[in-house]
């Protein structure tokens, strides 16, 4: 690892000659040669943190036979983030292992990203006036992370956020943005600030060291989808490198007359406030507690029993953060897949790709059914997913080697939910009377197995389908399907009500 990874990483993650401000910065003969041969690319690396693929052989000239392995290791550990070509149609398997490096022309080196220019717009060009702000607060104390109400002084004195955490998070966010959006822009990436897209929804995250927090501004009126995906990325960084770190999503709250303007105005002032003299009066409310209060129709009471916000105040300020996907009456797209480490990340990316875009003149969201986003605890999940499928315009089965493994040993007396979904979709599609009611379409995605490096999919083999046994599912499953369709499209009272379902 030292010879293949650490030393080359030290060579690349460096700038020019030492300065009084940073004595660790250095330049070698290799750097000078690279700058001479590719001046524009080299200057972009040290000033903007963007590494051209053509520059890598010059910087790693001592390791010519190991360059591909070194680059893969640097990508794996977040020292480099591939910038994919816009025309690249890559089917991915995970956020960290899926990028095809042969299609990459540039990389982002997070450690070399520039500092934020204080003269630039803090929100970025063309930012909408409709955005919602929350804070990801960090500490190593479990008790602190569980407190429903914290002051700015609490976060500053008792919180903890490693300087390198934000850069690690940026690598995850950039990778996911490229999989779900066409709007990636490296010009809006900095060491302590990033403006990126998940799907069609833009958001801005900024490291706020004096609060041991990350501020997140999400454009639009529906911030939940972006926040949930961002929380997943934060958890991934913590699980990999900072196991004892705890984080909580909190809402900034102006408490009383001592508050200095709105939370947005206040946080901007703090960035230039070295002694934190203007932070009194601010508090941060745990989002989970806010949601519980709204669900139970209660006022927000802090840990000491004092009422901070009435129910009306909560509804007015934070209702937008409480929307849950839940089950709907109908969907545009139904995603059918078998959960696995290989298929699940891809399906999640497709869900985001759809969910974070608006359609039609009304700019409504695309409603997508994905089991772990829609199914609610305590409900009969087979009823819910069956109803969702028959109420969807398009069913997208992810037909992969992994999805069919269980079917190779299928027992007619067992119930395979994925198989039930596929059968139900075909019944709705092939039966003329049902098709007239459902108008359902099926658009399968064929996925071959991943290669040995889990970086790309091999071609789908139709020979795998021939291995699946032709076994009739038992009568219980057929009854479930019939009941679902009858309950959806007719009232069960006598035999004539089920006319049209006899072919099942």
C-alpha positions as CSV (number, residue, x, y, z in Angstrom):
1,X,0.0,0.0,0.0
2,X,2.8,2.5,0.8
3,X,4.7,1.9,-2.5
4,X,1.6,1.7,-4.7
5,X,-0.6,4.4,-3.0
6,X,0.8,6.7,-0.4
7,X,3.9,7.9,-2.2
8,X,2.1,8.6,-5.6
9,X,-0.7,10.3,-3.7
10,X,1.8,12.6,-2.0
11,X,3.3,13.4,-5.4
12,X,-0.1,14.4,-6.9
13,X,-1.7,16.0,-3.9
14,X,0.8,18.9,-3.8
15,X,1.1,22.4,-5.1
16,X,3.9,24.7,-5.9
17,X,7.0,25.8,-3.9
18,X,6.8,26.2,-0.1
19,X,5.3,29.4,1.3
20,X,5.2,31.0,4.7
21,X,1.5,30.1,5.0
22,X,2.1,26.4,4.1
23,X,5.5,24.9,4.4
24,X,4.2,21.5,3.4
25,X,3.6,22.6,-0.2
26,X,6.4,21.6,-2.5
27,X,7.5,21.3,-6.1
28,X,9.7,18.5,-7.5
29,X,11.5,18.2,-10.9
30,X,8.6,16.0,-12.0
31,X,6.2,18.9,-11.3
32,X,8.3,21.3,-13.2
33,X,8.5,19.0,-16.2
34,X,4.7,18.5,-16.1
35,X,4.1,22.2,-15.9
36,X,6.5,22.8,-18.8
37,X,4.9,20.2,-21.1
38,X,1.2,20.9,-20.1
39,X,1.1,24.3,-18.6
40,X,-2.6,24.9,-18.9
41,X,-3.5,21.5,-17.4
42,X,-1.0,21.8,-14.6
43,X,-2.2,25.3,-13.6
44,X,-5.8,24.0,-13.6
45,X,-4.7,21.2,-11.2
46,X,-3.0,23.5,-8.7
47,X,-5.6,26.3,-8.9
48,X,-8.9,24.5,-9.4
49,X,-8.2,21.0,-8.2
50,X,-9.1,19.5,-11.7
51,X,-6.6,16.8,-12.9
52,X,-6.5,16.1,-16.6
53,X,-6.0,12.5,-17.5
54,X,-3.2,13.4,-19.9
55,X,-1.3,14.9,-16.9
56,X,-1.2,11.7,-14.9
57,X,1.5,9.9,-16.9
58,X,3.8,12.9,-16.4
59,X,3.1,13.1,-12.6
60,X,3.5,9.3,-12.2
61,X,6.3,8.8,-14.6
62,X,8.2,6.8,-11.9
63,X,5.4,4.3,-11.7
64,X,4.5,3.8,-15.4
65,X,3.7,0.1,-15.0
66,X,1.4,0.7,-12.0
67,X,-0.5,3.8,-13.1
68,X,-3.9,2.2,-13.6
69,X,-3.7,0.5,-10.2
70,X,-2.6,3.7,-8.5
71,X,-5.5,5.7,-10.1
72,X,-8.0,3.1,-9.1
73,X,-6.7,3.2,-5.5
74,X,-6.9,7.0,-5.4
75,X,-10.5,6.8,-6.7
76,X,-11.4,4.1,-4.2
77,X,-10.1,6.2,-1.2
78,X,-11.5,9.5,-2.4
79,X,-8.3,11.2,-3.4
80,X,-9.6,11.5,-6.9
81,X,-13.2,11.7,-8.3
82,X,-13.7,10.8,-12.0
83,X,-15.5,13.4,-14.1
84,X,-17.5,11.3,-16.5
85,X,-18.1,12.3,-20.2
86,X,-21.5,13.6,-20.8
87,X,-22.0,11.0,-23.6
88,X,-20.9,8.1,-21.5
89,X,-23.7,5.6,-21.0
90,X,-22.3,3.7,-18.1
91,X,-24.4,1.2,-16.1
92,X,-23.1,1.4,-12.6
93,X,-23.0,-1.0,-9.6
94,X,-22.1,1.3,-6.8
95,X,-21.0,4.9,-6.1
96,X,-17.4,4.0,-5.3
97,X,-16.6,1.1,-7.6
98,X,-18.7,1.6,-10.7
99,X,-17.0,4.2,-12.9
100,X,-15.4,3.1,-16.1
101,X,-12.0,4.9,-15.9
102,X,-11.3,4.4,-19.6
103,X,-14.1,6.9,-20.3
104,X,-12.7,9.6,-18.0
105,X,-10.8,12.7,-19.2
106,X,-10.6,14.6,-16.0
107,X,-10.6,14.0,-12.2
108,X,-11.3,16.2,-9.3
109,X,-8.7,16.2,-6.5
110,X,-10.7,17.4,-3.5
111,X,-7.6,18.3,-1.5
112,X,-6.7,20.9,-4.2
113,X,-10.1,22.5,-4.6
114,X,-9.8,26.3,-4.2
115,X,-11.1,28.3,-1.2
116,X,-14.4,30.2,-1.5
117,X,-14.0,33.6,-3.0
118,X,-15.7,36.0,-0.6
119,X,-16.7,38.3,-3.4
120,X,-18.6,35.6,-5.3
121,X,-22.4,35.0,-4.8
122,X,-22.9,32.9,-1.8
123,X,-25.9,31.1,-3.4
124,X,-24.5,30.7,-6.9
125,X,-25.8,32.0,-10.2
126,X,-29.5,31.9,-10.9
127,X,-30.4,30.4,-7.5
128,X,-34.2,30.3,-6.9
129,X,-35.7,32.4,-4.1
130,X,-37.4,29.1,-2.9
131,X,-35.0,27.0,-0.9
132,X,-35.0,25.3,2.4
133,X,-32.1,25.3,4.9
134,X,-31.1,22.7,7.4
135,X,-27.8,21.9,9.3
136,X,-26.0,18.6,9.7
137,X,-24.5,18.9,13.2
138,X,-21.7,16.6,14.4
139,X,-20.2,15.5,17.7
140,X,-18.5,12.5,19.3
141,X,-21.1,12.5,22.1
142,X,-24.1,10.2,21.8
143,X,-26.0,12.2,24.5
144,X,-25.4,15.5,22.7
145,X,-26.6,14.0,19.3
146,X,-29.8,12.9,21.0
147,X,-30.7,16.3,22.5
148,X,-33.7,17.8,20.8
149,X,-32.5,21.4,21.3
150,X,-29.0,22.9,21.2
151,X,-27.7,26.4,21.2
152,X,-25.0,27.7,18.9
153,X,-22.6,27.8,22.0
154,X,-23.4,24.0,22.5
155,X,-22.4,23.2,19.0
156,X,-19.3,25.3,19.1
157,X,-18.0,24.0,22.4
158,X,-19.2,20.4,22.5
159,X,-19.5,19.5,18.8
160,X,-16.7,18.0,16.7
161,X,-16.2,18.0,12.9
162,X,-12.9,16.8,11.4
163,X,-11.4,19.2,8.8
164,X,-11.2,16.3,6.3
165,X,-14.8,15.2,6.7
166,X,-16.3,17.7,4.2
167,X,-13.8,16.7,1.5
168,X,-14.6,13.1,2.0
169,X,-18.3,13.9,1.7
170,X,-17.7,15.9,-1.5
171,X,-16.3,12.8,-3.2
172,X,-19.5,10.9,-2.5
173,X,-21.8,13.7,-3.5
174,X,-20.0,14.4,-6.8
175,X,-20.1,10.7,-7.7
176,X,-23.8,10.4,-7.0
177,X,-24.5,13.7,-8.8
178,X,-22.9,12.4,-12.0
179,X,-25.1,9.3,-11.8
180,X,-28.4,11.1,-11.4
181,X,-27.9,14.5,-13.1
182,X,-26.6,16.1,-16.3
183,X,-25.9,19.4,-14.5
184,X,-22.5,18.6,-12.9
185,X,-20.3,21.8,-12.8
186,X,-16.8,21.6,-11.3
187,X,-16.7,25.5,-11.2
188,X,-19.0,25.4,-8.2
189,X,-16.8,23.1,-6.1
190,X,-14.6,24.5,-3.3
191,X,-12.8,23.2,-0.2
192,X,-15.6,24.3,2.1
193,X,-18.6,24.8,-0.3
194,X,-20.2,22.8,-3.1
195,X,-23.2,23.5,-5.3
196,X,-24.4,20.3,-7.0
197,X,-27.4,18.6,-8.4
198,X,-29.1,15.4,-7.4
199,X,-31.3,14.7,-10.4
200,X,-32.8,18.0,-11.4
201,X,-32.7,19.5,-7.9
202,X,-29.9,21.8,-7.0
203,X,-28.5,22.1,-3.5
204,X,-25.7,23.9,-1.8
205,X,-23.7,22.6,1.2
206,X,-21.2,24.6,3.1
207,X,-18.8,23.6,6.0
208,X,-19.4,25.8,9.0
209,X,-16.4,25.0,11.3
210,X,-17.3,27.3,14.2
211,X,-20.6,25.3,14.6
212,X,-19.0,21.9,13.8
213,X,-21.8,21.7,11.2
214,X,-22.5,21.5,7.5
215,X,-25.2,23.9,6.3
216,X,-27.4,22.6,3.5
217,X,-29.6,24.8,1.2
218,X,-32.0,22.8,-1.0
219,X,-33.6,24.6,-3.9
220,X,-37.4,24.2,-4.5
221,X,-40.3,23.4,-2.2
222,X,-39.5,19.7,-1.6
223,X,-36.2,19.1,0.1
224,X,-36.8,15.6,1.5
225,X,-35.4,13.5,-1.4
226,X,-32.1,15.3,-1.5
227,X,-31.8,15.3,2.3
228,X,-32.4,11.6,2.6
229,X,-29.8,10.8,0.0
230,X,-27.3,13.2,1.5
231,X,-27.8,11.5,4.9
232,X,-26.9,8.2,3.4
233,X,-23.7,9.6,2.0
234,X,-22.8,11.1,5.4
235,X,-23.4,7.8,7.1
236,X,-21.2,6.0,4.5
237,X,-18.3,8.4,5.3
238,X,-18.7,7.9,9.0
239,X,-18.9,4.1,8.7
240,X,-15.7,3.9,6.7
241,X,-13.5,6.3,8.6
242,X,-15.0,7.9,11.7
243,X,-17.0,5.2,13.5
244,X,-17.5,7.3,16.7
245,X,-18.8,10.4,15.0
246,X,-22.5,11.1,15.4
247,X,-24.6,13.5,13.3
248,X,-28.1,15.0,13.6
249,X,-30.2,16.9,11.1
250,X,-31.3,20.2,12.8
251,X,-33.4,23.2,11.9
252,X,-32.1,26.7,12.8
253,X,-34.5,28.7,15.0
254,X,-34.5,32.3,15.9
255,X,-35.3,32.5,19.6
256,X,-36.5,35.8,20.9
257,X,-35.4,39.4,20.3
258,X,-31.7,38.6,20.7
259,X,-31.6,36.7,17.3
260,X,-29.8,38.5,14.5
261,X,-32.1,38.4,11.5
262,X,-33.1,35.2,9.7
263,X,-30.9,32.1,9.9
264,X,-29.6,32.7,6.4
265,X,-28.6,36.3,7.3
266,X,-27.2,35.2,10.6
267,X,-25.0,32.4,9.2
268,X,-23.6,34.8,6.6
269,X,-22.6,37.2,9.3
270,X,-20.9,34.5,11.3
271,X,-18.6,33.7,8.5
272,X,-16.9,37.0,9.1
273,X,-17.4,37.0,12.9
274,X,-14.1,35.8,14.5
275,X,-15.3,36.1,18.1
276,X,-18.8,34.7,17.5
277,X,-20.3,37.7,19.3
278,X,-23.5,37.7,17.3
279,X,-24.4,34.1,17.7
280,X,-26.5,34.5,20.9
281,X,-30.2,33.8,20.5
282,X,-29.9,31.0,17.9
283,X,-30.9,27.5,18.6
284,X,-31.0,24.3,16.6
285,X,-33.9,21.9,16.7
286,X,-33.6,18.2,15.9
287,X,-35.6,17.4,12.8
288,X,-36.7,14.1,14.2
289,X,-38.3,15.8,17.2
290,X,-39.9,18.4,14.9
291,X,-41.5,15.6,12.9
292,X,-42.7,13.8,16.0
293,X,-44.4,17.0,17.2
294,X,-46.1,17.5,13.9
295,X,-47.2,13.9,13.7
296,X,-48.6,14.0,17.2
297,X,-50.0,17.5,16.9
298,X,-47.9,18.8,19.8
299,X,-45.9,21.9,20.6
300,X,-42.1,21.7,20.5
301,X,-40.9,21.4,24.1
302,X,-37.2,21.4,24.8
303,X,-35.4,19.0,27.1
304,X,-36.0,21.2,30.1
305,X,-39.8,21.4,29.6
306,X,-40.0,24.9,28.0
307,X,-42.2,25.4,24.9
308,X,-40.0,26.7,22.1
309,X,-42.5,26.6,19.3
310,X,-46.3,26.1,19.2
311,X,-47.8,23.6,16.7
312,X,-48.9,26.5,14.5
313,X,-45.3,27.8,14.4
314,X,-44.0,24.3,13.5
315,X,-46.5,23.9,10.7
316,X,-45.6,27.4,9.3
317,X,-41.8,26.9,9.5
318,X,-41.0,23.2,9.1
319,X,-43.9,21.4,7.5
320,X,-42.0,21.1,4.2
321,X,-39.5,18.9,6.0
322,X,-42.1,16.4,7.2
323,X,-43.4,15.1,3.9
324,X,-43.0,11.3,3.6
325,X,-43.2,9.4,0.4
326,X,-45.7,6.9,1.7
327,X,-48.1,5.1,-0.6
328,X,-50.0,6.9,-3.3
329,X,-53.1,6.2,-5.4
330,X,-51.2,5.9,-8.6
331,X,-47.6,6.1,-9.9
332,X,-45.8,6.9,-13.1
333,X,-43.1,4.2,-12.7
334,X,-42.9,1.0,-10.7
335,X,-39.3,-0.3,-10.1
336,X,-39.2,-4.1,-9.7
337,X,-35.9,-5.6,-8.6
338,X,-34.4,-8.1,-6.1
339,X,-32.4,-6.4,-3.3
340,X,-28.7,-7.2,-3.5
341,X,-25.4,-5.3,-3.1
342,X,-25.1,-5.4,-6.9
343,X,-28.6,-4.3,-8.1
344,X,-29.8,-2.1,-5.2
345,X,-27.4,0.9,-5.7
346,X,-28.3,1.1,-9.4
347,X,-32.0,1.0,-8.7
348,X,-31.6,3.7,-6.1
349,X,-29.8,5.9,-8.7
350,X,-32.7,5.3,-11.2
351,X,-35.2,6.2,-8.4
352,X,-33.3,9.5,-7.8
353,X,-33.0,10.1,-11.5
354,X,-36.8,10.0,-11.9
355,X,-37.9,11.4,-8.5
356,X,-35.8,14.6,-8.7
357,X,-37.2,15.8,-12.0
358,X,-40.5,17.6,-12.6
359,X,-42.7,17.1,-15.7
360,X,-45.7,18.6,-17.5
361,X,-46.7,22.3,-17.5
362,X,-47.6,22.0,-13.8
363,X,-44.0,21.0,-13.0
364,X,-45.3,18.0,-10.9
365,X,-42.9,15.4,-9.6
366,X,-42.5,12.0,-11.3
367,X,-44.1,9.6,-8.9
368,X,-42.0,6.4,-8.6
369,X,-42.6,3.3,-6.6
370,X,-39.5,1.8,-4.8
371,X,-40.2,-0.5,-2.0
372,X,-37.8,0.9,0.6
373,X,-39.1,4.4,-0.1
374,X,-42.8,3.8,-0.3
375,X,-43.9,0.9,1.8
376,X,-44.9,1.8,5.3
377,X,-44.2,-0.2,8.5
378,X,-47.2,-2.0,9.9
379,X,-49.0,-2.4,6.6
380,X,-49.4,-5.6,4.5
381,X,-46.6,-5.0,2.1
382,X,-47.8,-7.6,-0.5
383,X,-51.1,-5.7,-0.8
384,X,-49.3,-2.4,-1.1
385,X,-46.8,-3.4,-3.8
386,X,-49.5,-5.3,-5.8
387,X,-51.8,-2.3,-5.7
388,X,-48.9,0.1,-6.6
389,X,-48.0,-2.1,-9.6
390,X,-51.6,-2.2,-11.0
391,X,-51.8,1.6,-10.5
392,X,-48.6,2.3,-12.4
393,X,-48.2,3.6,-16.0
394,X,-44.9,1.9,-16.5
395,X,-43.4,-1.2,-14.8
396,X,-39.6,-1.4,-15.0
397,X,-38.3,-4.9,-14.1
398,X,-34.5,-5.1,-13.5
399,X,-33.8,-8.4,-15.1
400,X,-30.3,-9.4,-13.9
401,X,-28.4,-12.6,-13.1
402,X,-28.8,-11.7,-9.5
403,X,-32.5,-11.3,-9.7
404,X,-32.9,-14.8,-11.2
405,X,-30.6,-16.7,-8.8
406,X,-33.5,-17.5,-6.4
407,X,-35.7,-18.5,-9.3
408,X,-33.3,-21.2,-10.4
409,X,-34.3,-23.1,-7.3
410,X,-37.8,-22.0,-7.1
411,X,-40.3,-24.0,-5.0
412,X,-43.9,-24.0,-6.2
413,X,-45.1,-23.8,-2.6
414,X,-43.0,-20.7,-1.8
415,X,-43.9,-17.1,-2.6
416,X,-41.2,-15.1,-4.5
417,X,-42.3,-11.5,-4.4
418,X,-40.2,-10.5,-7.4
419,X,-41.7,-13.3,-9.5
420,X,-45.2,-12.3,-8.3
421,X,-44.5,-8.7,-9.5
422,X,-43.4,-9.9,-12.9
423,X,-46.4,-12.2,-13.4
424,X,-48.8,-9.5,-12.3
425,X,-47.3,-7.0,-14.7
426,X,-47.6,-9.6,-17.6
427,X,-51.2,-10.4,-16.6
428,X,-52.2,-6.7,-16.8
429,X,-50.3,-6.3,-20.1
430,X,-51.4,-9.4,-22.0
431,X,-55.1,-9.4,-21.0
432,X,-57.0,-7.1,-23.3
433,X,-59.7,-6.1,-20.8
434,X,-57.1,-5.4,-18.1
435,X,-54.9,-3.6,-20.6
436,X,-57.9,-1.3,-21.5
437,X,-58.2,-0.4,-17.8
438,X,-54.6,-0.2,-16.7
439,X,-52.8,1.0,-20.0
440,X,-49.7,-0.5,-18.4
441,X,-46.4,-0.7,-20.2
442,X,-43.4,-2.9,-19.4
443,X,-39.9,-1.6,-20.1
444,X,-37.4,-4.2,-18.7
445,X,-33.8,-3.4,-18.1
446,X,-31.4,-6.3,-18.9
447,X,-28.3,-6.4,-16.7
448,X,-25.5,-8.8,-17.0
449,X,-23.3,-9.7,-14.0
450,X,-20.6,-7.3,-12.9
451,X,-17.0,-8.0,-13.8
452,X,-14.4,-9.1,-11.3
453,X,-13.7,-5.4,-10.3
454,X,-17.5,-4.6,-9.9
455,X,-16.8,-1.7,-12.3
456,X,-19.0,-2.5,-15.3
457,X,-21.7,-4.9,-16.4
458,X,-21.0,-7.8,-18.7
459,X,-23.6,-8.3,-21.5
460,X,-26.8,-9.9,-20.5
461,X,-27.0,-13.6,-21.4
462,X,-30.4,-14.9,-22.5
463,X,-29.1,-18.4,-21.8
464,X,-29.7,-17.6,-18.1
465,X,-33.4,-17.4,-18.7
466,X,-33.4,-21.0,-20.1
467,X,-32.1,-22.1,-16.7
468,X,-35.2,-20.9,-14.9
469,X,-37.6,-23.8,-14.3
470,X,-41.2,-23.6,-15.7
471,X,-43.0,-24.1,-12.4
472,X,-46.6,-23.0,-11.8
473,X,-46.9,-20.9,-8.7
474,X,-49.4,-22.2,-6.2
475,X,-53.0,-21.3,-5.9
476,X,-52.5,-18.9,-3.0
477,X,-50.4,-16.6,-5.2
478,X,-53.0,-16.8,-8.0
479,X,-55.7,-15.9,-5.5
480,X,-53.8,-12.9,-4.3
481,X,-53.4,-11.6,-7.8
482,X,-57.0,-12.1,-8.6
483,X,-58.2,-10.4,-5.4
484,X,-55.9,-7.5,-6.1
485,X,-57.2,-6.9,-9.6
486,X,-60.8,-7.5,-8.5
487,X,-60.5,-5.0,-5.6
488,X,-59.0,-2.5,-8.0
489,X,-61.3,-2.6,-10.9
490,X,-64.6,-4.1,-9.6
491,X,-66.7,-4.8,-6.5
492,X,-66.7,-8.5,-5.6
493,X,-70.3,-9.7,-5.1
494,X,-70.9,-12.5,-7.5
495,X,-69.2,-14.5,-10.3
496,X,-70.1,-12.0,-13.0
497,X,-68.0,-9.3,-11.2
498,X,-64.9,-11.2,-12.0
499,X,-65.6,-11.4,-15.8
500,X,-62.4,-10.7,-17.7
501,X,-60.1,-12.3,-15.1
502,X,-60.8,-15.9,-16.2
503,X,-57.6,-16.1,-18.2
504,X,-55.6,-15.8,-15.0
